[in-house]
Amino acid sequence: MTGSGRNDEIRLEYVSPDKLRFDPTNPRLSEDGQRSQSDIQDILERGPHFALELIPSFLENGFIDYEPLVVRAANDHYVVVEGNRRLAAINHIRSRSTEYAQKSTKLADLESIPVLVFPTSGTQEQRKKEQRVYLGVRHLFGFREWPPEAKAKYLDAQVKTADDLERVARELNIKRQDIQRYLVPYRLRKAAFSIWQQHKDQDFWVVGESLNRSGIKSYIDLDVDSKTLKVTDFDKSKLSHLLTFVYGTGEKRTDRIVKDTRQLSMLGKLLQSKRAAAALEKGATLAEAGVLIESKDETLQRLEGLLRECKSVVTRFKKQTSAAEMVQTFEAFNKAAKQFLKDGL
């Protein structure tokens, strides 16, 4: 390829989108490296990438020059290292230029777009390192962060050995614990593919957050090689239960017991108790299982709180004739319960 500047420096060029290609080896787009350009275009237009969401901005503003795509030269074209969603949106617009020309006067701006070209000199490993550091700093823990699953895919592609783990941590100046937070749940999902299939459309990061609770990791007997962060073992039955706890089953998933990630700490605490864990496996709620690990005083405090909540609800219907029997029954129960609390039995 021709272009201005030396081939051992990062340089800015303006090129036609016709000269740009998606990278089929990008783990975020093609795990097996066998996708065609049209396949990748289709992947990027759908969830979780939703590249078509960028179209209104391009139609209104054209291409913003200070956000160039990042590319590497390859024979007679460039391969996109960063900016695939933007390229997919541009491809979509250009393939329907007649349609979009009626909606925007900015289409000419998309015929020559800025790209940041990484050098072709040096060894292949040196070039990969430069790209790795750029993407890692920019997207893993930088100001244009990828979503958790994209971070995990990227790290999975980069870390295969113990040496890789140390190198990535050093190059990106991030802690092993941060790499582990993303890599372990992603690798667990890959290792438990058949178990995870019915939950494949659910938010990956809910399990990522759950594995930060020691009680949950112990519950599924998760074993990870500390040197490579490879998942070496786990209890399939317990993992299946965990996925039901956090995702539920069926179309509406009404049987999930964790409604919010803030409840994961309580789940982790309950799963450290065999009695509570068994109750959850049989369909108990967090509150129902919680009774099994509470002290007597904690249970009495819970009862007192529930009485206050019930009273506030029942009082609302006190004047309704149809609710008379309910109100009378509650008042009798409330009186007996208060005496029970007073006696401390």
ROBA-802351 format. One line per field, with one value per residue (C-alpha): residue number from 1; residue in one letter; x, y, z. Coordinates in pm, whole numbers, always signed. Example, Ala and Ser with C-alpha at 12.3 -4.5 7.8 and 13.67 -1.06 7.14 Angstrom:
<sites>
seq (1, 2)
type (A, S)
px (+1230, +1367)
py (-450, -106)
pz (+780, +714)
</sites>
This chain:
<sites>
seq (1, 2, 3, 4, 5, 6, 7, 8, 9, 10, 11, 12, 13, 14, 15, 16, 17, 18, 19, 20, 21, 22, 23, 24, 25, 26, 27, 28, 29, 30, 31, 32, 33, 34, 35, 36, 37, 38, 39, 40, 41, 42, 43, 44, 45, 46, 47, 48, 49, 50, 51, 52, 53, 54, 55, 56, 57, 58, 59, 60, 61, 62, 63, 64, 65, 66, 67, 68, 69, 70, 71, 72, 73, 74, 75, 76, 77, 78, 79, 80, 81, 82, 83, 84, 85, 86, 87, 88, 89, 90, 91, 92, 93, 94, 95, 96, 97, 98, 99, 100, 101, 102, 103, 104, 105, 106, 107, 108, 109, 110, 111, 112, 113, 114, 115, 116, 117, 118, 119, 120, 121, 122, 123, 124, 125, 126, 127, 128, 129, 130, 131, 132, 133, 134, 135, 136, 137, 138, 139, 140, 141, 142, 143, 144, 145, 146, 147, 148, 149, 150, 151, 152, 153, 154, 155, 156, 157, 158, 159, 160, 161, 162, 163, 164, 165, 166, 167, 168, 169, 170, 171, 172, 173, 174, 175, 176, 177, 178, 179, 180, 181, 182, 183, 184, 185, 186, 187, 188, 189, 190, 191, 192, 193, 194, 195, 196, 197, 198, 199, 200, 201, 202, 203, 204, 205, 206, 207, 208, 209, 210, 211, 212, 213, 214, 215, 216, 217, 218, 219, 220, 221, 222, 223, 224, 225, 226, 227, 228, 229, 230, 231, 232, 233, 234, 235, 236, 237, 238, 239, 240, 241, 242, 243, 244, 245, 246, 247, 248, 249, 250, 251, 252, 253, 254, 255, 256, 257, 258, 259, 260, 261, 262, 263, 264, 265, 266, 267, 268, 269, 270, 271, 272, 273, 274, 275, 276, 277, 278, 279, 280, 281, 282, 283, 284, 285, 286, 287, 288, 289, 290, 291, 292, 293, 294, 295, 296, 297, 298, 299, 300, 301, 302, 303, 304, 305, 306, 307, 308, 309, 310, 311, 312, 313, 314, 315, 316, 317, 318, 319, 320, 321, 322, 323, 324, 325, 326, 327, 328, 329, 330, 331, 332, 333, 334, 335, 336, 337, 338, 339, 340, 341, 342, 343, 344, 345)
type (M, T, G, S, G, R, N, D, E, I, R, L, E, Y, V, S, P, D, K, L, R, F, D, P, T, N, P, R, L, S, E, D, G, Q, R, S, Q, S, D, I, Q, D, I, L, E, R, G, P, H, F, A, L, E, L, I, P, S, F, L, E, N, G, F, I, D, Y, E, P, L, V, V, R, A, A, N, D, H, Y, V, V, V, E, G, N, R, R, L, A, A, I, N, H, I, R, S, R, S, T, E, Y, A, Q, K, S, T, K, L, A, D, L, E, S, I, P, V, L, V, F, P, T, S, G, T, Q, E, Q, R, K, K, E, Q, R, V, Y, L, G, V, R, H, L, F, G, F, R, E, W, P, P, E, A, K, A, K, Y, L, D, A, Q, V, K, T, A, D, D, L, E, R, V, A, R, E, L, N, I, K, R, Q, D, I, Q, R, Y, L, V, P, Y, R, L, R, K, A, A, F, S, I, W, Q, Q, H, K, D, Q, D, F, W, V, V, G, E, S, L, N, R, S, G, I, K, S, Y, I, D, L, D, V, D, S, K, T, L, K, V, T, D, F, D, K, S, K, L, S, H, L, L, T, F, V, Y, G, T, G, E, K, R, T, D, R, I, V, K, D, T, R, Q, L, S, M, L, G, K, L, L, Q, S, K, R, A, A, A, A, L, E, K, G, A, T, L, A, E, A, G, V, L, I, E, S, K, D, E, T, L, Q, R, L, E, G, L, L, R, E, C, K, S, V, V, T, R, F, K, K, Q, T, S, A, A, E, M, V, Q, T, F, E, A, F, N, K, A, A, K, Q, F, L, K, D, G, L)
px (+0, +108, +73, +254, +502, +753, +644, +793, +567, +196, +48, -286, -432, -764, -887, -1198, -1404, -1361, -1002, -1103, -1168, -1294, -1043, -1170, -921, -1072, -1207, -1491, -1621, -1511, -1388, -1280, -1134, -1348, -1610, -1652, -1671, -2048, -2088, -1903, -2109, -2423, -2283, -2201, -2546, -2711, -2683, -2475, -2290, -2590, -2374, -2682, -2740, -2453, -2625, -2823, -2499, -2326, -2625, -2625, -2253, -2065, -1743, -1582, -1215, -1076, -1201, -1008, -1033, -723, -589, -292, -177, -232, -136, -378, -610, -624, -753, -949, -804, -1047, -1364, -1552, -1896, -1835, -1717, -2025, -2253, -2072, -2092, -2466, -2520, -2305, -2481, -2809, -2680, -2990, -3214, -2997, -2915, -3273, -3214, -2866, -2623, -2324, -2283, -1987, -1797, -1808, -1620, -1285, -1243, -947, -751, -460, -218, +7, +362, +452, +818, +959, +880, +527, +540, +645, +357, +110, +239, +184, -172, -233, -119, -319, -641, -589, -529, -805, -1078, -1013, -970, -970, -1218, -1386, -1446, -1574, -1861, -1752, -1803, -1594, -1315, -1331, -1311, -1012, -827, -909, -745, -439, -380, -301, -3, +141, +388, +100, -74, +233, +298, -56, -61, +274, +197, -144, -43, -338, -358, -396, -715, -866, -779, -919, -1252, -1323, -1139, -1262, -1640, -1588, -1381, -1631, -1905, -1697, -1622, -1989, -2126, -2401, -2522, -2517, -2701, -3049, -2911, -2699, -2901, -2873, -2629, -2291, -2168, -2424, -2225, -1905, -2020, -2138, -1795, -1656, -1841, -1638, -1950, -2064, -1727, -1716, -2072, -1990, -1650, -1477, -1111, -886, -519, -361, -81, -289, -640, -773, -1087, -987, -1296, -1643, -1959, -2194, -2505, -2431, -2348, -2682, -2855, -2655, -2760, -3122, -3079, -2949, -3124, -3430, -3573, -3846, -3949, -4043, -3780, -4008, -3830, -3503, -3438, -3174, -3359, -3071, -2692, -2704, -2861, -2556, -2387, -2690, -2689, -2322, -2389, -2679, -2486, -2230, -2503, -2599, -2953, -3007, -2850, -3075, -3379, -3283, -3235, -3591, -3729, -3714, -3673, -3375, -3594, -3723, -3375, -3246, -3455, -3249, -2924, -3059, -3016, -3327, -3290, -3253, -3572, -3762, -3641, -3755, -4101, -4128, -4041, -4289, -4567, -4505, -4515, -4834, -5005, -4934, -5086, -5391, -5468, -5517, -5818, -5957, -6266, -6361, -6647, -6510, -6183, -6343, -6265, -5903, -5858, -6010, -5792, -5476, -5553, -5591, -5267, -5086, -5193, -5072, -4745, -4671, -4725, -4492, -4224, -4274, -4225, -3918, -4014)
py (+0, +353, +634, +929, +902, +638, +277, +252, +518, +537, +768, +923, +869, +923, +621, +490, +241, +11, -35, -148, -504, -656, -877, -1240, -1328, -1074, -1292, -1047, -1109, -1457, -1708, -1960, -1709, -1847, -1573, -1398, -1018, -1035, -1269, -1024, -733, -924, -1004, -638, -521, -751, -765, -721, -488, -301, -110, +35, +250, +468, +552, +859, +1020, +962, +1101, +1414, +1473, +1274, +1113, +1285, +1324, +1310, +951, +768, +394, +201, -24, -228, -259, -591, -613, -389, -307, -225, -451, -274, -323, -88, +72, -227, -100, +232, +58, -168, +136, +312, -1, -20, +344, +322, +3, +198, +536, +623, +568, +763, +1048, +1164, +1192, +1346, +1578, +1421, +1103, +1245, +1264, +885, +831, +918, +853, +894, +589, +554, +314, +103, +51, -247, -247, -451, -810, -945, -981, -616, -500, -717, -580, -218, -296, -497, -214, +45, -156, -266, +80, +234, -24, -258, +3, +329, +595, +397, +78, -237, -417, -698, -982, -807, -753, -1120, -1236, -1011, -1136, -1499, -1454, -1291, -1521, -1884, -1951, -1831, -1616, -1457, -1371, -1196, -1017, -884, -765, -591, -436, -303, -217, -404, -644, -1019, -992, -762, -1005, -1292, -1115, -1121, -1430, -1692, -1652, -1639, -1957, -2122, -2048, -2203, -2511, -2548, -2476, -2741, -2630, -2263, -2304, -2229, -1910, -1795, -1475, -1369, -1112, -1285, -1044, -1147, -1469, -1266, -1060, -1369, -1533, -1242, -1395, -1672, -1858, -1893, -2013, -2273, -2383, -2479, -2624, -2401, -2488, -2257, -2295, -1997, -1971, -1966, -1892, -2196, -2351, -2704, -2829, -2740, -2914, -2928, -2988, -2697, -2468, -2556, -2455, -2130, -2037, -2097, -1882, -1584, -1632, -1846, -2082, -2076, -1789, -1547, -1672, -1602, -1860, -1669, -1577, -1308, -1006, -762, -802, -641, -966, -1171, -1115, -1265, -1557, -1620, -1618, -1862, -2102, -2150, -2328, -2677, -2638, -2302, -2418, -2726, -2506, -2277, -2578, -2684, -2343, -2139, -1762, -1579, -1467, -1818, -1968, -1680, -1794, -2114, -1931, -1660, -1645, -1636, -1262, -1198, -1394, -1200, -872, -993, -1077, -733, -566, -778, -691, -320, -369, -576, -325, -38, -239, -367, -22, +105, -126, -90, +106, -128, -363, -639, -637, -655, -1023, -977, -676, -859, -1164, -954, -753, -1077, -1213, -882, -882, -1240, -1175, -864, -1060, -1328, -1065, -912, -1247, -1310, -1672)
pz (+0, -57, +193, +339, +624, +727, +767, +1115, +1266, +1337, +1073, +984, +637, +462, +268, +96, +299, -3, +113, +462, +579, +903, +1080, +1073, +1349, +1591, +1877, +1939, +1587, +1487, +1741, +1476, +1229, +945, +904, +569, +543, +485, +785, +1009, +872, +970, +1317, +1380, +1274, +1530, +1910, +2113, +1874, +1720, +1470, +1299, +1608, +1479, +1149, +1272, +1393, +1058, +869, +1082, +1137, +875, +1004, +1304, +1214, +1567, +1608, +1330, +1279, +1381, +1104, +984, +625, +446, +75, -116, +175, +544, +822, +1095, +1440, +1613, +1478, +1337, +1443, +1267, +951, +956, +987, +702, +483, +550, +451, +136, +23, +37, -77, -282, +19, +263, +21, +71, +445, +465, +289, +467, +262, +68, +399, +420, +93, +253, +624, +861, +971, +1211, +1044, +1264, +1135, +918, +1022, +1308, +1393, +1390, +1767, +1808, +1589, +1781, +2108, +1999, +1894, +2210, +2435, +2241, +2254, +2611, +2750, +2540, +2586, +2875, +3144, +2949, +2851, +2569, +2760, +2597, +2772, +3010, +2761, +2496, +2750, +2845, +2482, +2421, +2729, +2646, +2307, +2462, +2761, +2682, +2910, +3239, +3044, +2852, +3176, +3316, +2985, +2950, +3310, +3258, +2918, +3017, +3373, +3521, +3812, +3782, +3986, +3723, +3444, +3651, +3708, +3334, +3219, +3468, +3416, +3039, +3042, +3275, +3024, +2746, +2957, +3052, +2704, +2712, +3057, +2959, +2628, +2762, +2916, +2620, +2571, +2935, +3069, +3098, +3362, +3625, +3671, +3646, +3943, +4132, +4116, +4318, +4615, +4779, +4891, +4531, +4404, +4682, +4608, +4248, +4350, +4099, +4047, +3845, +3753, +3927, +3669, +3352, +3486, +3302, +3451, +3549, +3734, +3860, +3980, +3679, +3888, +4121, +3829, +3672, +3997, +4010, +3657, +3754, +4066, +3866, +3529, +3594, +3332, +3070, +2849, +3130, +3379, +3674, +3888, +3921, +4283, +4226, +4093, +4132, +4148, +4492, +4613, +4511, +4846, +5023, +4778, +4850, +5223, +5190, +4968, +5246, +5443, +5324, +5462, +5296, +4969, +4963, +5022, +4734, +4507, +4589, +4494, +4815, +4788, +4937, +5226, +5294, +5286, +5498, +5793, +5804, +5879, +6108, +6480, +6698, +6753, +6379, +6307, +6573, +6419, +6079, +6218, +6376, +6045, +5851, +6096, +6037, +5660, +5675, +5902, +5662, +5375, +5565, +5705, +5352, +5309, +5663, +5556, +5274, +5364, +5143, +5339, +5685, +5741, +5632, +5860, +6156, +6100, +6070, +6386, +6582, +6437, +6496, +6862, +6915, +6732, +6937, +7258, +7120, +7053, +7398, +7564, +7346, +7291)
</sites>
